[in-house]
Amino acid sequence: MISDIRGWPLVSVLVVAMAAALSGCGEGASGTQVAPQAVRGEIMDVQSRDLLQIETLTVRDAEGRTWVFEARKTLEFTPSHLREHMVLGEVVEVTFHQEGDVLVADRLAD
């Protein structure tokens, strides 16, 4: 019975450590919580890393503000698809988070 009681603090520490590690998935490099945001607007520029990956995406929202996003992973659309949106003046929605001064695109929707 005593060994069971002594084991509880270790189990508690492990549970707390696992919870902290899992909650850290949504944190920025500084340890502050990264809140996802979204902006809708027309595409002004697309720079591609290659045929399938976007490097940067520039969007102008309805208020005229220009947003420049970095794509650090493969997103839903290819650069050529986004250029089509740009030529046709179609609106896209960019879900992103901020890392320091950089806006990082997480998801695109049309």
CNS distance restraints for C-alpha pairs under 8 A (distance, minus, plus):
assign (resid   1 and name CA) (resid   5 and name CA) 6.63 0.50 0.50
assign (resid   2 and name CA) (resid   6 and name CA) 6.21 0.50 0.50
assign (resid   3 and name CA) (resid   7 and name CA) 6.13 0.50 0.50
assign (resid   4 and name CA) (resid   8 and name CA) 6.71 0.50 0.50
assign (resid   5 and name CA) (resid   9 and name CA) 7.95 0.50 0.50
assign (resid   6 and name CA) (resid  10 and name CA) 7.83 0.50 0.50
assign (resid   7 and name CA) (resid  11 and name CA) 6.41 0.50 0.50
assign (resid   8 and name CA) (resid  12 and name CA) 6.06 0.50 0.50
assign (resid   9 and name CA) (resid  13 and name CA) 6.17 0.50 0.50
assign (resid  10 and name CA) (resid  14 and name CA) 6.22 0.50 0.50
assign (resid  11 and name CA) (resid  15 and name CA) 6.15 0.50 0.50
assign (resid  12 and name CA) (resid  16 and name CA) 6.16 0.50 0.50
assign (resid  13 and name CA) (resid  17 and name CA) 6.04 0.50 0.50
assign (resid  14 and name CA) (resid  18 and name CA) 6.10 0.50 0.50
assign (resid  15 and name CA) (resid  19 and name CA) 6.20 0.50 0.50
assign (resid  16 and name CA) (resid  20 and name CA) 6.15 0.50 0.50
assign (resid  17 and name CA) (resid  21 and name CA) 6.17 0.50 0.50
assign (resid  18 and name CA) (resid  22 and name CA) 6.17 0.50 0.50
assign (resid  19 and name CA) (resid  23 and name CA) 6.11 0.50 0.50
assign (resid  20 and name CA) (resid  24 and name CA) 6.09 0.50 0.50
assign (resid  21 and name CA) (resid  25 and name CA) 7.12 0.50 0.50
assign (resid  23 and name CA) (resid  27 and name CA) 7.63 0.50 0.50
assign (resid  24 and name CA) (resid  31 and name CA) 7.70 0.50 0.50
assign (resid  26 and name CA) (resid  33 and name CA) 6.22 0.50 0.50
assign (resid  26 and name CA) (resid  34 and name CA) 5.96 0.50 0.50
assign (resid  27 and name CA) (resid  31 and name CA) 5.44 0.50 0.50
assign (resid  27 and name CA) (resid  32 and name CA) 5.55 0.50 0.50
assign (resid  27 and name CA) (resid  33 and name CA) 4.50 0.50 0.50
assign (resid  27 and name CA) (resid  34 and name CA) 5.26 0.50 0.50
assign (resid  28 and name CA) (resid  32 and name CA) 5.58 0.50 0.50
assign (resid  28 and name CA) (resid  33 and name CA) 6.18 0.50 0.50
assign (resid  28 and name CA) (resid  34 and name CA) 5.67 0.50 0.50
assign (resid  28 and name CA) (resid  99 and name CA) 6.47 0.50 0.50
assign (resid  29 and name CA) (resid  99 and name CA) 7.48 0.50 0.50
assign (resid  34 and name CA) (resid  97 and name CA) 6.38 0.50 0.50
assign (resid  34 and name CA) (resid  98 and name CA) 6.97 0.50 0.50
assign (resid  35 and name CA) (resid  97 and name CA) 6.27 0.50 0.50
assign (resid  35 and name CA) (resid  98 and name CA) 7.94 0.50 0.50
assign (resid  36 and name CA) (resid  95 and name CA) 6.70 0.50 0.50
assign (resid  36 and name CA) (resid  96 and name CA) 5.56 0.50 0.50
assign (resid  36 and name CA) (resid  97 and name CA) 4.82 0.50 0.50
assign (resid  36 and name CA) (resid  98 and name CA) 7.96 0.50 0.50
assign (resid  37 and name CA) (resid  95 and name CA) 5.59 0.50 0.50
assign (resid  37 and name CA) (resid  96 and name CA) 5.38 0.50 0.50
assign (resid  37 and name CA) (resid  97 and name CA) 6.09 0.50 0.50
assign (resid  38 and name CA) (resid  93 and name CA) 6.62 0.50 0.50
assign (resid  38 and name CA) (resid  94 and name CA) 5.42 0.50 0.50
assign (resid  38 and name CA) (resid  95 and name CA) 4.19 0.50 0.50
assign (resid  38 and name CA) (resid  96 and name CA) 6.02 0.50 0.50
assign (resid  39 and name CA) (resid  61 and name CA) 7.02 0.50 0.50
assign (resid  39 and name CA) (resid  93 and name CA) 5.60 0.50 0.50
assign (resid  39 and name CA) (resid  94 and name CA) 5.44 0.50 0.50
assign (resid  39 and name CA) (resid  95 and name CA) 6.66 0.50 0.50
assign (resid  40 and name CA) (resid  59 and name CA) 7.90 0.50 0.50
assign (resid  40 and name CA) (resid  61 and name CA) 5.83 0.50 0.50
assign (resid  40 and name CA) (resid  62 and name CA) 7.71 0.50 0.50
assign (resid  40 and name CA) (resid  91 and name CA) 6.50 0.50 0.50
assign (resid  40 and name CA) (resid  92 and name CA) 5.59 0.50 0.50
assign (resid  40 and name CA) (resid  93 and name CA) 4.28 0.50 0.50
assign (resid  40 and name CA) (resid  94 and name CA) 6.42 0.50 0.50
assign (resid  41 and name CA) (resid  59 and name CA) 5.67 0.50 0.50
assign (resid  41 and name CA) (resid  60 and name CA) 5.16 0.50 0.50
assign (resid  41 and name CA) (resid  61 and name CA) 4.08 0.50 0.50
assign (resid  41 and name CA) (resid  62 and name CA) 6.24 0.50 0.50
assign (resid  41 and name CA) (resid  91 and name CA) 5.00 0.50 0.50
assign (resid  41 and name CA) (resid  92 and name CA) 5.68 0.50 0.50
assign (resid  41 and name CA) (resid  93 and name CA) 6.61 0.50 0.50
assign (resid  42 and name CA) (resid  59 and name CA) 5.42 0.50 0.50
assign (resid  42 and name CA) (resid  60 and name CA) 5.36 0.50 0.50
assign (resid  42 and name CA) (resid  61 and name CA) 6.51 0.50 0.50
assign (resid  42 and name CA) (resid  85 and name CA) 7.89 0.50 0.50
assign (resid  42 and name CA) (resid  86 and name CA) 6.69 0.50 0.50
assign (resid  42 and name CA) (resid  89 and name CA) 5.99 0.50 0.50
assign (resid  42 and name CA) (resid  90 and name CA) 6.05 0.50 0.50
assign (resid  42 and name CA) (resid  91 and name CA) 4.71 0.50 0.50
assign (resid  42 and name CA) (resid  92 and name CA) 6.37 0.50 0.50
assign (resid  43 and name CA) (resid  57 and name CA) 7.33 0.50 0.50
assign (resid  43 and name CA) (resid  58 and name CA) 5.89 0.50 0.50
assign (resid  43 and name CA) (resid  59 and name CA) 4.45 0.50 0.50
assign (resid  43 and name CA) (resid  60 and name CA) 6.47 0.50 0.50
assign (resid  43 and name CA) (resid  82 and name CA) 7.49 0.50 0.50
assign (resid  43 and name CA) (resid  83 and name CA) 7.84 0.50 0.50
assign (resid  43 and name CA) (resid  85 and name CA) 6.93 0.50 0.50
assign (resid  43 and name CA) (resid  86 and name CA) 4.92 0.50 0.50
assign (resid  43 and name CA) (resid  89 and name CA) 7.27 0.50 0.50
assign (resid  43 and name CA) (resid  90 and name CA) 7.69 0.50 0.50
assign (resid  43 and name CA) (resid  91 and name CA) 7.17 0.50 0.50
assign (resid  43 and name CA) (resid  92 and name CA) 7.32 0.50 0.50
assign (resid  44 and name CA) (resid  57 and name CA) 7.83 0.50 0.50
assign (resid  44 and name CA) (resid  58 and name CA) 5.34 0.50 0.50
assign (resid  44 and name CA) (resid  59 and name CA) 5.41 0.50 0.50
assign (resid  44 and name CA) (resid  60 and name CA) 6.59 0.50 0.50
assign (resid  44 and name CA) (resid  86 and name CA) 6.31 0.50 0.50
assign (resid  45 and name CA) (resid  57 and name CA) 5.88 0.50 0.50
assign (resid  45 and name CA) (resid  58 and name CA) 4.97 0.50 0.50
assign (resid  45 and name CA) (resid  59 and name CA) 7.22 0.50 0.50
assign (resid  45 and name CA) (resid  83 and name CA) 7.76 0.50 0.50
assign (resid  45 and name CA) (resid  86 and name CA) 7.42 0.50 0.50
assign (resid  46 and name CA) (resid  54 and name CA) 7.06 0.50 0.50
assign (resid  46 and name CA) (resid  55 and name CA) 7.67 0.50 0.50
assign (resid  46 and name CA) (resid  56 and name CA) 5.95 0.50 0.50
assign (resid  46 and name CA) (resid  57 and name CA) 4.73 0.50 0.50
assign (resid  46 and name CA) (resid  58 and name CA) 6.43 0.50 0.50
assign (resid  46 and name CA) (resid  79 and name CA) 6.52 0.50 0.50
assign (resid  46 and name CA) (resid  82 and name CA) 7.14 0.50 0.50
assign (resid  46 and name CA) (resid  83 and name CA) 6.69 0.50 0.50
assign (resid  47 and name CA) (resid  54 and name CA) 6.09 0.50 0.50
assign (resid  47 and name CA) (resid  55 and name CA) 5.40 0.50 0.50
assign (resid  47 and name CA) (resid  56 and name CA) 5.09 0.50 0.50
assign (resid  47 and name CA) (resid  57 and name CA) 6.44 0.50 0.50
assign (resid  47 and name CA) (resid  79 and name CA) 7.36 0.50 0.50
assign (resid  48 and name CA) (resid  52 and name CA) 7.78 0.50 0.50
assign (resid  48 and name CA) (resid  53 and name CA) 5.88 0.50 0.50
assign (resid  48 and name CA) (resid  54 and name CA) 4.30 0.50 0.50
assign (resid  48 and name CA) (resid  55 and name CA) 4.83 0.50 0.50
assign (resid  48 and name CA) (resid  56 and name CA) 6.87 0.50 0.50
assign (resid  48 and name CA) (resid  79 and name CA) 5.93 0.50 0.50
assign (resid  49 and name CA) (resid  53 and name CA) 5.39 0.50 0.50
assign (resid  49 and name CA) (resid  54 and name CA) 5.51 0.50 0.50
assign (resid  49 and name CA) (resid  55 and name CA) 4.97 0.50 0.50
assign (resid  50 and name CA) (resid  54 and name CA) 7.25 0.50 0.50
assign (resid  51 and name CA) (resid  78 and name CA) 7.09 0.50 0.50
assign (resid  51 and name CA) (resid  79 and name CA) 6.85 0.50 0.50
assign (resid  51 and name CA) (resid  80 and name CA) 7.75 0.50 0.50
assign (resid  52 and name CA) (resid  74 and name CA) 7.65 0.50 0.50
assign (resid  52 and name CA) (resid  77 and name CA) 7.94 0.50 0.50
assign (resid  52 and name CA) (resid  78 and name CA) 4.96 0.50 0.50
assign (resid  52 and name CA) (resid  79 and name CA) 6.47 0.50 0.50
assign (resid  53 and name CA) (resid  73 and name CA) 7.77 0.50 0.50
assign (resid  53 and name CA) (resid  74 and name CA) 5.61 0.50 0.50
assign (resid  53 and name CA) (resid  75 and name CA) 7.20 0.50 0.50
assign (resid  53 and name CA) (resid  78 and name CA) 6.03 0.50 0.50
assign (resid  53 and name CA) (resid  79 and name CA) 6.48 0.50 0.50
assign (resid  54 and name CA) (resid  71 and name CA) 5.93 0.50 0.50
assign (resid  54 and name CA) (resid  74 and name CA) 7.24 0.50 0.50
assign (resid  54 and name CA) (resid  75 and name CA) 7.51 0.50 0.50
assign (resid  54 and name CA) (resid  78 and name CA) 6.79 0.50 0.50
assign (resid  54 and name CA) (resid  79 and name CA) 5.60 0.50 0.50
assign (resid  55 and name CA) (resid  70 and name CA) 5.92 0.50 0.50
assign (resid  55 and name CA) (resid  71 and name CA) 5.24 0.50 0.50
assign (resid  55 and name CA) (resid  72 and name CA) 7.33 0.50 0.50
assign (resid  56 and name CA) (resid  68 and name CA) 6.89 0.50 0.50
assign (resid  56 and name CA) (resid  69 and name CA) 5.49 0.50 0.50
assign (resid  56 and name CA) (resid  70 and name CA) 4.56 0.50 0.50
assign (resid  56 and name CA) (resid  71 and name CA) 5.86 0.50 0.50
assign (resid  57 and name CA) (resid  68 and name CA) 5.76 0.50 0.50
assign (resid  57 and name CA) (resid  69 and name CA) 5.15 0.50 0.50
assign (resid  57 and name CA) (resid  70 and name CA) 6.56 0.50 0.50
assign (resid  57 and name CA) (resid  71 and name CA) 7.61 0.50 0.50
assign (resid  58 and name CA) (resid  66 and name CA) 6.88 0.50 0.50
assign (resid  58 and name CA) (resid  67 and name CA) 5.59 0.50 0.50
assign (resid  58 and name CA) (resid  68 and name CA) 4.41 0.50 0.50
assign (resid  58 and name CA) (resid  69 and name CA) 6.28 0.50 0.50
assign (resid  59 and name CA) (resid  66 and name CA) 5.72 0.50 0.50
assign (resid  59 and name CA) (resid  67 and name CA) 5.16 0.50 0.50
assign (resid  59 and name CA) (resid  68 and name CA) 6.50 0.50 0.50
assign (resid  60 and name CA) (resid  64 and name CA) 5.72 0.50 0.50
assign (resid  60 and name CA) (resid  65 and name CA) 5.48 0.50 0.50
assign (resid  60 and name CA) (resid  66 and name CA) 4.40 0.50 0.50
assign (resid  60 and name CA) (resid  67 and name CA) 6.17 0.50 0.50
assign (resid  61 and name CA) (resid  65 and name CA) 5.53 0.50 0.50
assign (resid  61 and name CA) (resid  66 and name CA) 6.61 0.50 0.50
assign (resid  61 and name CA) (resid  67 and name CA) 7.79 0.50 0.50
assign (resid  68 and name CA) (resid 103 and name CA) 6.84 0.50 0.50
assign (resid  69 and name CA) (resid  96 and name CA) 7.99 0.50 0.50
assign (resid  69 and name CA) (resid 102 and name CA) 7.27 0.50 0.50
assign (resid  69 and name CA) (resid 103 and name CA) 4.96 0.50 0.50
assign (resid  69 and name CA) (resid 104 and name CA) 5.40 0.50 0.50
assign (resid  69 and name CA) (resid 105 and name CA) 5.65 0.50 0.50
assign (resid  70 and name CA) (resid 102 and name CA) 7.27 0.50 0.50
assign (resid  70 and name CA) (resid 103 and name CA) 6.24 0.50 0.50
assign (resid  70 and name CA) (resid 104 and name CA) 4.90 0.50 0.50
assign (resid  70 and name CA) (resid 105 and name CA) 5.90 0.50 0.50
assign (resid  71 and name CA) (resid  75 and name CA) 7.38 0.50 0.50
assign (resid  71 and name CA) (resid 104 and name CA) 5.96 0.50 0.50
assign (resid  71 and name CA) (resid 105 and name CA) 5.26 0.50 0.50
assign (resid  71 and name CA) (resid 106 and name CA) 7.35 0.50 0.50
assign (resid  72 and name CA) (resid 104 and name CA) 6.94 0.50 0.50
assign (resid  72 and name CA) (resid 105 and name CA) 7.40 0.50 0.50
assign (resid  73 and name CA) (resid 106 and name CA) 7.77 0.50 0.50
assign (resid  75 and name CA) (resid 106 and name CA) 7.19 0.50 0.50
assign (resid  75 and name CA) (resid 107 and name CA) 6.08 0.50 0.50
assign (resid  75 and name CA) (resid 108 and name CA) 6.72 0.50 0.50
assign (resid  76 and name CA) (resid 107 and name CA) 6.78 0.50 0.50
assign (resid  76 and name CA) (resid 108 and name CA) 6.01 0.50 0.50
assign (resid  76 and name CA) (resid 109 and name CA) 7.64 0.50 0.50
assign (resid  77 and name CA) (resid  81 and name CA) 6.11 0.50 0.50
assign (resid  77 and name CA) (resid  82 and name CA) 6.68 0.50 0.50
assign (resid  77 and name CA) (resid 108 and name CA) 7.21 0.50 0.50
assign (resid  78 and name CA) (resid  82 and name CA) 6.46 0.50 0.50
assign (resid  79 and name CA) (resid  83 and name CA) 6.15 0.50 0.50
assign (resid  80 and name CA) (resid  84 and name CA) 6.33 0.50 0.50
assign (resid  81 and name CA) (resid  85 and name CA) 6.58 0.50 0.50
assign (resid  82 and name CA) (resid  86 and name CA) 6.19 0.50 0.50
assign (resid  83 and name CA) (resid  87 and name CA) 6.18 0.50 0.50
assign (resid  84 and name CA) (resid  88 and name CA) 6.20 0.50 0.50
assign (resid  85 and name CA) (resid  89 and name CA) 5.83 0.50 0.50
assign (resid  85 and name CA) (resid  90 and name CA) 4.95 0.50 0.50
assign (resid  85 and name CA) (resid  91 and name CA) 7.26 0.50 0.50
assign (resid  85 and name CA) (resid  92 and name CA) 7.93 0.50 0.50
assign (resid  86 and name CA) (resid  90 and name CA) 6.47 0.50 0.50
assign (resid  90 and name CA) (resid 110 and name CA) 7.92 0.50 0.50
assign (resid  91 and name CA) (resid 110 and name CA) 6.51 0.50 0.50
assign (resid  92 and name CA) (resid 108 and name CA) 6.97 0.50 0.50
assign (resid  92 and name CA) (resid 109 and name CA) 5.70 0.50 0.50
assign (resid  92 and name CA) (resid 110 and name CA) 4.50 0.50 0.50
assign (resid  93 and name CA) (resid 108 and name CA) 5.73 0.50 0.50
assign (resid  93 and name CA) (resid 109 and name CA) 5.09 0.50 0.50
assign (resid  93 and name CA) (resid 110 and name CA) 6.18 0.50 0.50
assign (resid  94 and name CA) (resid 105 and name CA) 6.42 0.50 0.50
assign (resid  94 and name CA) (resid 106 and name CA) 7.41 0.50 0.50
assign (resid  94 and name CA) (resid 107 and name CA) 5.89 0.50 0.50
assign (resid  94 and name CA) (resid 108 and name CA) 4.80 0.50 0.50
assign (resid  94 and name CA) (resid 109 and name CA) 6.65 0.50 0.50
assign (resid  95 and name CA) (resid 105 and name CA) 6.05 0.50 0.50
assign (resid  95 and name CA) (resid 106 and name CA) 5.57 0.50 0.50
assign (resid  95 and name CA) (resid 107 and name CA) 5.07 0.50 0.50
assign (resid  95 and name CA) (resid 108 and name CA) 6.36 0.50 0.50
assign (resid  96 and name CA) (resid 103 and name CA) 6.51 0.50 0.50
assign (resid  96 and name CA) (resid 104 and name CA) 5.38 0.50 0.50
assign (resid  96 and name CA) (resid 105 and name CA) 4.37 0.50 0.50
assign (resid  96 and name CA) (resid 106 and name CA) 4.95 0.50 0.50
assign (resid  96 and name CA) (resid 107 and name CA) 6.88 0.50 0.50
assign (resid  97 and name CA) (resid 103 and name CA) 5.92 0.50 0.50
assign (resid  97 and name CA) (resid 104 and name CA) 5.45 0.50 0.50
assign (resid  97 and name CA) (resid 105 and name CA) 6.79 0.50 0.50
assign (resid  97 and name CA) (resid 106 and name CA) 7.17 0.50 0.50
assign (resid  98 and name CA) (resid 102 and name CA) 5.71 0.50 0.50
assign (resid  98 and name CA) (resid 103 and name CA) 4.58 0.50 0.50
assign (resid  98 and name CA) (resid 104 and name CA) 5.95 0.50 0.50
assign (resid  99 and name CA) (resid 103 and name CA) 6.41 0.50 0.50
assign (resid  99 and name CA) (resid 104 and name CA) 7.06 0.50 0.50
